[in-house]
Amino acid sequence: MGQDQQKAISMETTDPAEGIAWQADHARNNSAPITGKVIEALLPLLNGETAVGRRMANWQGKVLESAMPLRLAGGLHWLHLSGADARLGPVYADEVAEQAAIDAIVGAVVADHDAALLPWFDGPPQTNEAGRSSAIMAGLLWLSGRVGPKFELLEIGSSAGANTMIERYAYDLGGVRVGPEQSPVLIRPEWRGAPPPRAPVEIVSIRGCDVAPIDLSDDAAALRLKSYVWAEMTARLERLDAIIALARQQPPRIDRADAADWVEARLAEPQAEGVTRVLYHSIVWQYLPEAGRARIEAAMAQAAARATPERPLAWIMLETNRATFRHELRVRYWPGGDEAALLGQAHAHGLWVEWLDQG
């Protein structure tokens, strides 16, 4: 069995132990060895001595698709960041090397905060990683040469709106600079392959939706969002602080809505001439119910049939290939680009982008 096939099988697993072990390895393989050890420390909890352990052991559904291990990892990080428990500090500082010692610390923390940690299982993690917007912006650069430079952007799964503020960030994409130079947020991933096209990008409007948007003006909500960032990712945490400050100056426009309802409503609205309407999302599709995904696809197909050169439509997706677990940037546009173009691959948190398009 090949490695990619093993990954695909693991993504479908309903076995909590297999899912936790896979997630721990995935964190290690994505520059987060400390988080990997913390997640591995969840395995002994499956013995059922705590309510948290029983909740994991009796998890209903696909463990990784629902990101079950990352839900609890967020809760543990929150205990540390909030000052509710100092025992995890040496673990996150990489001062505890032995896995058995980490298992003991995590087990004790969970036992003492059992009731407080249970609600973290109630919803998927909302990492809302702004680094992913580097791939989205590269997709806009590619689209600019095909449909024109002006865009109306619509994001689903916006969470706190970190990627619904991309017009305010500066980017360095393989030497291609985009965005306001004086922005306090510079997104500069390691760029692999040829640079994206140099093209003008004008974001005329941008808005998003989420079933449970996070208000970054609320200190508790902002801290919860930071909790989902892996502890060793200090650059991400610092960037998130800058994004929180930007959001407090001018909140992103995010509607509390079901994604399918919202997409149908937005696509039915009048569209300005000379502006491309773009639906975009990153690491969101897997969390939408199957019926909702089908409705969005149907709504986009109907809008694509109405698209004209004067009022184009596009769809930018940075989503997980379930067969390879690679995060792929695919773009479709209408009229003319009905087949999805695979433009690149990206790190789950935007640390690198590999540009594949040669056109």
Secondary structure by P-SEA (a helix, b strand, c coil): ccaaaaaaaaaacccaaaaaaaaaaaaaaaccaaaaaaaaacccccccccaaaaaaaaccccccccaaaaaaaaaaaaaaaaccccccccccccccccaaaaaaaaaaaaaaacccccccccccccccccccaaaaaaaaaaaccccccccbbbbcccccccccccccccccccccccccccccbbbbcccccccccbbbbbbcccccccccccccccaaaaaaaaaaccccaaaaaaaaaaaaaaaaacccccccccaaaaaaaaaaccccccbbbbbbcccccccccaaaaaaaaaaaaaaaaaccccccccccccccccccccbbbbbbbccccccccccccccccccbbbbcccc
